[in-house]
Amino acid sequence: MIPSLTRLVRCAMLMTILFVAPLPTAFGEPPKIDTSGYAAIGEAFSSPGITVLKPDKEAPEWWAGAPSVVRDRDGVFWMACRMRIGEGQRGLRGYEIRLLRSEDGSVFHTELSIKREDVPIPGFERPSLLIDPTTNAFKLYACGPWNNGPWSIIKFEDAVSPCEFIPNSAKPVIVPLAKKFERDQPPVEYKDPVIIHAEGKFHCYVIGYVRQNERIFHFVSADGEAWEPVGNAYEPIMALTGWHDFFVRPASILPIGAGYLFVYEGSKTSWHDPVYNIATGLAHTFDLHTLTDLTPNQPLAVSATPSEHFSTFRYSSWLRVENELYVYAEVSTPANTHEIRLFKVKI
């Protein structure tokens, strides 16, 4: 049963103003906000959540993360995620895209591993898994330095099951644009696709790297293969401002009847290591392109189990399951690792 529009909108409104605990010291002193009336909803993010997947080695900088989760017609949950090693060149530590299956959305089992050498590609970051509404085939996108060049969005051949993706079928589908003029400042790389089928098209939101900053760019496609930028290809769709004045990145999109919740993430210049100290916020959109920031003053979610310097809560994937939201996220731990956790929010 689909939750009522009223309940979904009310949930969205409440989440825009809640924050259930002071931000950890890794982020600095937060503004003072009275959240006493919203503790019931806020508990979902103030608690540690349910651990879904740990890194292959529980050692500093080994990460399991970047989940993308869908639910098929039979009610089975499928997750694509990125596994990261703790050594080697930063930016190229993602060694595997892992495909996992779950009957209940909490306990997952590995069904397929796509190793970087099988593609081949020097490294992975966030994948995006979705189901084609026309063919019911599974689509899998990823990102990495294609042919040792700039980071680009790649796509594997569609499959009837996530168990059947072919690693060496990957090809680039969104690549950096050529300059029109010498002094243009287009994104020099694209990574971390977040893709939804809505309003009759596939919409892809990516991180575009512009002058040392990560920004959000929007592409559309009729078939999920050929993509075109929406609006000015050089213009990001969300500003660097407030608590996300260093990075701002796409995380997830959730239909709520009256438009869409646009889940984003970002970091502040004054935070410790803002490249990796990432928090999560919310925006709203009616047209899937124009965003209204709902959490401009401080994030919605950070790790409830921070390490000494990091309170990361990023790469979240939001899924509506009956009368709950299932929120999967990559979250930092006291051991300076990252793991994938599930947070359930009543709606």
N, C-alpha and C positions, 0 to 999 in steps of 0.2 A: 504494500500500500504506500502511495506517495504521501509524505507529510503535507499538511495544508500549507497554503501560501502564507497565511497569517503567522503560523508557528515558525516557518523558515525565516520570514522577514524579521519577526521579533527576535529570533536567535541572532540574526545578523546585526541588528541594532544593538543588542546587549553586548555582543562580542567587540563592537567598535569602541566601547568605552570601558571595558573591564581590563584590569590587570591585577592579578591576584596576589602578587608578592613583589617586594622590592627587587629591582634588577641587581644581579650579582655584581660584585665590585669590579669584575673584569670590564663592565660597561660604564663604570662611573656612577655618580649619584643621580637617581632618577627624579623626575617631578613627583610631587606628592598628590596622589589621587585616591579618593575615597571609593573603595571597591566593595564595601561591606554588603551592598545589596545584590552583588553579582557573584558571590563566592561559590554558589552551587554550580554555575557554568564554568567559572574560572578554575575550579578544582581539576578539570581535565588537563590543564596545562601546568598547574602548580605541582601536580603529582609526577612521579617518575614515569608513569605509563607502563605499558606491557612491552617487555623486550621481545622483539620478533626475530632479529638476526644480529649476532655479534660478529666482529671481525674474525678472520681465520687465525689470527694470533693476537692475544690480549696483551699488547705492548704499545707504548706511546707511538702515536701517529699511524697506527693500523686502524683502518676504518671499514665499516660496512655502512653503506648509505645510498643517498640519491634514489629513494624508492619511487616507482611509478606503478600504481595499482589499479586494476580493473576487475569487474565481476561479470562473468559470462552469463548466458541465458539459463544455465543450469544452477546458478548461484555459487559457482566456484570462483574463488579469488585467485588472481594471478598477479605476481609481482615481478618487475624487472628492477634490478638494482646494480650499483657499481661497487666492486670490492677494490680496496686500495691497500697497497703495501706501505710499510713505514719507512722504507729506505729508497734512495735514488733521487733523481731530479724531480723537484716539485713541479706539478703540472703533468707529469707523465707516470704517476704512481698507480693510476687506475689500471689494474691488470686483467679484470674480468667483468663481463656483464653476466649476472646470474639470473636465471628465470626460475621462480618458485611457485608452488601451488598450495592452496589451503582450502579446506572445506568450511572453516569457521572464521577466517580472516585474522586469526591469532597465531595458529600453529602452521608454519610453512615448511615445505619440503622441496629441496632442489630437484628440478626436472631437467635443466640444461645449463651448461656453462659455455660461454663464448669467450675464449681467451684472446688477448690482444694480438698474439702471434698468429691466430687462426684467420684474422681478417685479411691481411695484417694491418696493424696500426700501432704507433708508438705508445698510445695510452688512451684510456676512456675517461669520460666524466658521466654526467647524468644521462640515462636512457629515458625514452618515453614509449610507453606501451599503450595501445588503444585497440578497440574493435571497430572495424569498418561497418557502419550501420547499413550499408547496402549489401555487401557480400558476406558479412559476419566473419570475415577473415581477420586474423590478428596482424597488426602493424607494429613494427619495432624500429624506432629511431635511436640514434646515439650521436656521439660527437667525439672528435679527436683531430689531430694534425694529419689531414689526408695527404698521402704521398709525401709525408714529412714536410708538408707546407703548412699554411695557417689552419687554425682550428675551424672546422666546418661541420655542418649537420649531415649525417649519413643515414641511410635507410637500408634495411635488409628486405629481401623479398618477402611478401606476405605469406603467412602460413595458416593452415587450418587449426593449428594448436601451437602454443608457445614452445612446446617440446620440439618443434620441427623447423625452427629458424635455421637458415644455412649461413654459417659465419662468413664464408668468402663471397656471399651474394651482395655484400654491402656496397653502396655507391653514394657519392655526394649528391645531395639535393638542394642544400642552401650553402653557398660559398660567399666569401667576401666580395663586394662589388668593386669594380675598377673605378678609379677617380675620373671625374669629368674634367676637373681642372687641377693644376699642380697643388694648390693650397687647400683643396677640399679635405675634410676630416671625416671620411666614412668609417664605419667599424672595420677594424683590421682582422677581426676574428669573430666567429659565432660559436656558441656552445650552449649546452644545457637546455635542450628543447622541452617545452611544455605544450602539448597539443590536445586540442579538443575539436570534436565535430559539432558545430552549432550554426543555426541560421542557414543551413543548407551548404556549408563549406567547412573545410578543415582550417583551423586557425592555429598557427604556431607562434609561440612567444619564445624568444631566445635572448641570451645574454650577448650583447654586442660590446666589444672592447674598443673604447674610444678614449684616446689620450690618457691612458693609465686608469681609466674608470670603467666599471661594468654598468651597462645601461640596458633597458628593455626595448626590444624591437619586435614588430608585429608583421607576420607574413600570412597570406591566405593561399588556399589551393582548392581546386575542384575535385581532385583525385588523390591528393596526398603525395603526389610525385613531383609535379611542377609547381613551384612556389613563386609568388610575387609579393614584394613589400606593399604594405598598406600605407598610403600617404607618402610623405617624403622619406625616402629610404635612409637618409642621414639623420632623421629626427627621432629620438627616443620618445616613448609614450609616458614616461614618468620622470619627475624631476629629482635631482640630487638636492635634498633639503632636509632640515630637521635632523632626526636621528639616523636617517639614511643619506647623509651628505657625501659619503665616500663611495659606496656601492649601492645599487638598487637592482634587483633581479626578479624574474618571474618564478613562482613556485607552483601554483595550482589554480584552476578555474572551476567554480561550482555554480551550476544553474540554481536559482532560488525562486523562479517564477517571475518576480519583478526584477529582471536583469540577472546579473551574475556577480557573485563574490569573486574578486580577483585577489588571490593570496600572493603576496610578494615578500621578499626578504631583502635585507640590506645591512649596512654597517655605517658607523660614524667615524670620522677622521681621528677623533681623540681617543677612540677605544684602543686597547691593546691589540696589535696585529689585526687590523680591520679587514684584511684579505680573507682571513679564516674565521674571525669572530663574528658570526652572522646571526641575526635575529629575524623574527618573522612578524609581518604586519598584514593588514587587510585594506583593500580598496573595493570600490564598487563600479560597475560599468553597465550601461544599457546597450551600447552598440559594439562592445567587445574591443573598443579602441580608445575611447575617452575614459580616463580613470579619475575617480574621486577618492582621494586618500582618506580612509576612515580612522587611521591610527597615526596621525601626523606627529604627535608629541613624544610617543615612546612606543616600543614594540608591543605586540600582543603576546608573544611567546618567546621565551628563552629556556635554556636547559635548567631543569630543577635539580640536576646533579652535575654542577660545573666542576671543571678541574681548577687548578690554581689560577690560570689566566684565561680560560676559555669557557664561555657559556653558550655555545653554538646550538641553535635550533634552526635547521635549514632543510632545503630540498623536500618540503612537505607535500604530500599527495592526499587530497581530500576527496572522500567518497561517501555518498549518501547511502545508508543501509537501513531500510525501514525508518524507524523513528530516531535514528542516531546518525551522527557524522563520525566516520572512521577517519582519523587523521594519522597518517604514517609520516614519520619524520626522521631525519638523521640528527642525532642528539649527542652532545659531548658528555663524557663520564669523568669521574674523579681520577681515573687512571690515565687520562689524556688520550683515550681512544674515542671513536665514534661508533654508535650502534643504531640500528633501526628500531624505533619504538612505535607502538600504537596507542593513540589517545582516543577515547570515546566521549562524544559530546551529545547529550540529549537535546532533541529539537522538538 
